[in-house]
Amino acid sequence: MLVPDPKVVRELLTRYASLRIAQAEGESPATARELADVSYTLCVITGKTGIHDAVAEADALLLAQGRRTGAATGGRDGESGLSLAV
């Protein structure tokens, strides 16, 4: 199984969260299109068919990557360990 680049996953999750906030503040066609695009990309990159599953999988991928990095650096990787899922 291919594992997506954690930086790309983190950027997608951040963009997804930002767009969800923007949409909650006031819907616009442009925001809706961008949110649909980011949601689709998250689904593709994680191999999931629904956005909730894709966000959970992306979060799990980052958590697993953080554990691997933390073990390699003695836990001093600069990550907060906080979930990015919204």
Protein Blocks (a to p, Z undefined) as FASTA:
>chain_A
ZZddfklmmmmmmmmmmmmmmmmnopcfklmmmmmmmmmmmmmmnopabfklmmmmmmmm
mmmmmmmmmmmnnopnopaoiafbZZ
